[in-house]
């Protein structure tokens, strides 16, 4: 199987890479590279199933139609703490806990060493791409990809970042605010340094997600994708499940369907299956994608 994947990469003119939640290490896995879904909300525990809008294949290039934002409630069915504090003066039980959880998760990702499995796997991806034109779409918000050899300007992360926080108008660095919250265990410290309004993490999980954080890169990606038509395109889809399928899973399948020179390599431990329409031009690998790359 390894040789088949390498052969597709060698013969490709361009490489499109999609990164899913299996690439994001969980806090209790000690740099293993596997993920437990802590990075993005799942269908049962977030607003993603019912309220989340994400870029689609037809409208992804237009800022006015690209709307990556969740509904107004988090997984517990309660308002998220920033909106609740702004509207009511205090967050309901559970909202503060969620913000504290994400503060701890944000710091955990920041403190992971450079030789952790996920970053090493990203570096391996850069080696495999070589001199070929490539672009990366990631669903993850851990920002580990930006610590790798992959070029920042060839990455788009439409689901946001745990390295940043936002109010209704501004996007700011999370680290100093996050550390203040954790030092005192007080979510009231999460206020915007520019306007004093309550902050939440800059991720699609929360209502009011500010899309300007990713839209310029998304527009660059859609222009790059147009250049892949009728080119030998290797599509590497790594650890992508059915969270926000309109961002990676479905568009990647559509690209392979219309581009007869494209090959989809779908690697994942949970949902590596290929649709019947593209099965002849696809490779399905039921393995952890991080471990697979590190052994490739």
N, C-alpha and C positions, 0 to 999 in steps of 0.2 A: 504493500500500500504506500509506503514511504516513497518508493521509486516512481510510482504513478503520479503522486503529487509533485515531486521534483520535476518530472518530465513536463507536466502542464506549465509549471513556472518557467522552465527553460525555454519553452516554445512560445510563451506569451510575449506580446508586444507591450502590453500595459497590465497593471495589477490593481484591482479594487479590493479593499479589505474592510470587512465588517466585524466589529468587536461587540460581543454580548456579555452578559452578567457572569458567565463561567470564567471570565478572565479577571474578575475582581475578587481578591482574597477576602475572606471573612476574618473578623477579629480573632477568632479562636483557632485559626488554621496555621498560624506561625509560618507565614510566607510560603504556604504550599502551592499557591497559584490556582487552586480550585475555588469556586465561589458557592455561596449559599443563598444568593439573591439579596444580600444586604444592601447592595449598591443601588438598585432601583426598586420601586414598589412593585409587587406582583399583582396579578389580576384580582386576587381575593382580598388583599390587604390594602389596596389603595384606590384612588379615584380613577386609575388608568382604564379600568374596564368600561366604566360608564361615562366618564367626563373628560378624558384626556384627548386632546386633538394633537396630531403630530403631522409632520410634512408628508404629503402624499406624492405619488409619481407625477401627477399632472400639475399640481399647484406649488410644488416645492420651491420653484424659483422666484415666486412672487412674495414679497414681504407682507403684503396685505392679506394673503390667503394662507400663509404658513403660520400656524398657530399651535405651538407646542406648550400647552398648559393643562393642568389638571383641574378637576372640579374644586369647589370651595371647601372641601372637607378632606381630612386625612383618613388613614385606615380605620381609626376608631369611630368614625362617623361624627367627630367633633371638629370644630373650627381649629385650624392650625394656630399656634400660639401668637404669631405676629398679628394676624387679622383679628384674633380675639382680643389681644391687648389693646389694639388700636380702637376697636369698636366698644369694648366693655370695660377696659381698664385692667382686666385680669384674665389670664387664660384659664380655660376649664381644665379639670383634672385630665391628665394624659397628654395634653398639648405641650406643657413644659417638659414632660418626660421625653417626648419625641425630640424636642430641640436639644436637650442634653445628650440624648443618644447620638444624634448626628454630630454634635460637637466632639464627642469622644471618637466617633468614627472618622471624622475629618482629621483629627490629630493622629490617629492610628495610621492612616494612609500617609500622612506627611512624614511620619517617623520610620516608615518601612525603609530598610537599607537598600542601597543601589543594586545589591546582588540578590534581591528577592526574586522569586520565580517569575512573577508577572513581568517585571521590568526586563529580566533576561530574555523572556519570550518575545517581548516587543523588539529588543535588540536583534534577536534572531530573524524576526520579520523584516527588519531593515536590511539585513544581510541577504535575505532571499530575494528581496525586490531588486537589489543591485542598482544598475543604472537605468532600469525601466521606469517610465512614468507611473506613479502610484498615487492613490488617495485612500485615506482611512476615515471611516464613519464609525464612531463609538457610541454605544448607549450608556456607557459607564460614566460615573461622576466622581471617581476617585482621583482622577488626574495623574495616575501613574504613567500613562502613556506619554505625558509631556516630560517625563524624566528619562525617557529612552532616547535612542539614536534616531527615531522617526522625527521628521521635520514638523515643527509646530504648524507651519502654514499649509501643510498637506493633511491636516486633521480637522474634522468637524465633530463637535460633541453637542448635539441638539438637546440633550436632556439636562445640560447644566453642569455645575461643578460644586463640590463640597469645599473647594478652596475659596469660594466667594459667597457673600451674603448680599441680600437686597432688601430694600424697602419698596414702596410703590413706584419710586422714581430712579433710585440710584443703585448701582452695583459696586460693592466695595470688597476689599480683601477680608477674608474671614479670620485669618490667624489671630490678630490682636484681640478681636472681639470674642472669638471662640475661647481663647485662653483666659480672658477675664471672666467669662461665664463659668468656665470649669473651675477656676481658682476659688470662686466664691459660691459656686452652685446656684447662681442667681441669674435666671433668664432675663430679668429686667435690665441686665447689662447689655443685652443685644439691642442696641439702638444705633441708628445711622449717624456716623460722625459728621455728615453733611447737613442733615435736616432734623435729626433727633427723633425720627419716627422709628417704630419697632422694626426689627429685622427678622428675616427668615433666611434659610439657605437658598441659594440661587440654583434651584433644581426644579424640574418639571413636576415633582411631587406636590409642590405648594401652589395655591392659587395666586394669580397675579404675576406669574413667571414672566420676566422681562426677556423678550426674544432677541433684543438687540445684542445680547451677549454671544449669540451664535450665528445670527442671520448673515453677516458678511461672509463667513466661511461656508455656510450652506450654499450661498449663491455661487461662490467659487467652485464648490463641489459639483453643482449641477452643470456648470459650464464645462468642467473637466469631463463629466460623464458623457456629454454630447460628443466629445472627441473620440469616444471609444467605439462608436458605431462602425461596424464592418472591420474592426481591428481584432486581432487575436488577444482576447481579454481573459485573464485568469482572475476569477472572483473567489477570494478566500473568505468564507464566512465562519467565524470562530466563536463558539459558545453562545450563539444567538438562539433565544427561545421565542415565545410568543408575547413578550412584553414589547409594546409599541411595534407591532409587525409592519406597520406602514413605513417605518424608517429604514429598515434593513431587509428583513426577510422577504416580504412581498416584492419590493422594487428590485431586489437582486434576482429573484426568480423571473420577473418580467424582463429584465435586461438580458438574461440568458435565452429566454424564449424568443426575443426579437433579433438578437445578435447571434447568428448561426455559427460565428467563430468564437463565441464565448464558452467557457467551461466553469461550472460552479463546483468548488471544493467545499463541502459543508462538513465541518468538524465540530462535534459536540457530544457530550455524554448523555444528553436528555432528548434532543429532537434533531437528529442528523438526517432524517428521512428526506428524500427528494420527491417532488411531484412527478406524476407520470409523464407530463408534457416535456420535461427537461431531463428525465432520468438517463437518457442516452448520452447527454453532454454534461453529466455531473458525476462527482465522486462523493460518496457518503462514508464518513469515518465516525464510528461510535466510540470516541475516546475523549478524555479531558484535553481541551485544545492547548493548554499551556504545556502539559507534559508531552503532548505530541510534537509541538514545535521544538521543545528542548531536546528531543530525541531525533529530530529530522536532520 
